[in-house]
Amino acid sequence: QVQLVESGGGLVQAGGSLRLSCAASGSIFRINNMGWYRQAPGKQRELVATITSGGRTNYADSVKGRFTISRDNAKNTVYLQMNSLKPEDTAVYYCRSDLDGRWYWGRGTQVTVSS
């Protein structure tokens, strides 16, 4: 069974840092694009950052310069390093990945930033 499992969320004070991880498991031949999305209460899910299989990255304007997406292909894992966190970064963060041509979502991990 192919699945994505996120970890690393939690409660942090404004200005702090967190590192999220998302591991893909199951019978996977190829992992293409990977990315992170987030959904705050009462708001639509939005893109945070994406990374291609070749390492090309893309970021939402709201996180540029503060967040860094990376991946370890040997571990089938994508990371999101989040620095200088703000209360408005509070949301459930979801991993989304193209595994063998099909998109999968993780179940999400809560990130709460206190002021």
Secondary structure as the mmCIF struct_conf table of DSSP 4:
data_model
#
loop_
_struct_conf.conf_type_id
_struct_conf.id
_struct_conf.beg_label_comp_id
_struct_conf.beg_label_asym_id
_struct_conf.beg_label_seq_id
_struct_conf.end_label_comp_id
_struct_conf.end_label_asym_id
_struct_conf.end_label_seq_id
STRN STRN1 GLN A 3 SER A 7
STRN STRN2 GLY A 10 GLN A 13
TURN_TY1_P TURN_TY1_P1 ALA A 14 GLY A 15
STRN STRN3 LEU A 18 SER A 25
BEND BEND1 GLY A 26 SER A 27
BEND BEND2 PHE A 29 PHE A 29
STRN STRN4 ILE A 31 GLN A 39
TURN_TY1_P TURN_TY1_P2 PRO A 41 GLY A 42
BEND BEND3 LYS A 43 LYS A 43
STRN STRN5 GLU A 46 ILE A 51
TURN_TY1_P TURN_TY1_P3 SER A 53 GLY A 54
STRN STRN6 THR A 57 TYR A 59
TURN_TY1_P TURN_TY1_P4 ASP A 61 ARG A 66
STRN STRN7 PHE A 67 ASP A 72
HELX_RH_3T_P HELX_RH_3T_P1 ASN A 73 LYS A 75
TURN_TY1_P TURN_TY1_P5 ASN A 76 ASN A 76
STRN STRN8 THR A 77 MET A 82
BEND BEND4 SER A 84 SER A 84
HELX_RH_3T_P HELX_RH_3T_P2 PRO A 87 ASP A 89
STRN STRN9 ALA A 91 LEU A 99
TURN_TY1_P TURN_TY1_P6 ASP A 100 GLY A 101
STRN STRN10 ARG A 102 TRP A 105
STRN STRN11 THR A 109 SER A 114
#
